[in-house]
Amino acid sequence: MVRIAVDLNRCQGYAQCAFLAPEIFAMHGEEALLYNPDADEAQRDRLAQAAAACPVQAILVDAVDAPAEAVPGAR
C-alpha cells in the first residue's frame, strides 16, 4: 500500500495532481483538493509523477510495509 499526504495549507489548487492521477486526486470547486490517502502499489508511478509535478511540492508519497503475517510465505 502507498500512503499519500498533502499539505493543504501549501496546496494552491494548480490541479496538476488531478490531471496526472485522477483516480486519486480531484478538485472540488476551484481550490479544494480531495484525495484518497491510501492508494494501491500499482498507482505508485502515477503518484510519483503527480507529486513531482506539484508546483509547490505539497504532496508526499510514502510506501507502507505490510505486516509480516500479511505477506504470504513470510515468517
N, C-alpha and C positions, 0 to 999 in steps of 0.2 A: 504494500500500500504506500502511497505517496501522500504526504501531508502538505497542505498549502496554507500559507498565512499571508494576508495582505494588510499592510499598514494603511488603513483607511484615512488616517489623518494626512498621509503623504500623497495618496491617490488623487489625481487631478481630473480623472474621467476621460483620459485620452482614448480609451477603449481598444487599444492595441491588443490587449489580452483577450477581449471578447471576440475580436476578429480572428485571432490565431488559434484560440481554443474555446469555441462557442459551447462545447458540451460541458465546460467547467465554469466559464465566466459569462456574465450577462449584465448589460447596463439596464438599470431601472430608472427610467427618465433620462435626463441628460447628465446627471452627476453621480448617482448612486450605483455602486458596483455590488452585484450579487455573485457569490461563488460557492462552490462545493469544496469544503476544506479537506475532504478525503477523496482522493482520486485513485483510479486503477494504475498499476505499474505500466500498463500498455499506453497510457497517456503521457508518460514521462517526457518524451521528446517534444511533444506539442507544448507541454507546460514549461519546459526549459526555454523554448522559443518565445513563449508569451512573457516569461519573466525577463528574458534578455531584451525584449522589445519595449518594455515599460520605460518611458522617458524619465520617470522619477525613481525607478528601481524600488517600487513599493511591494513587489511580490517576492516571497521566499518559498522555495520548493525544497522539501526535505523528504528523504526516504524514512520509513518507519519499519524497523525489523519486526518480523513476526516472531512470537514466542516459539521456542524450540519444539514444544509439544504440538504446535500447529503446523509444523513443517514435516511432511511425510519422510520417514527414514531418519529423522534427527533424534539424537539422544540427549 
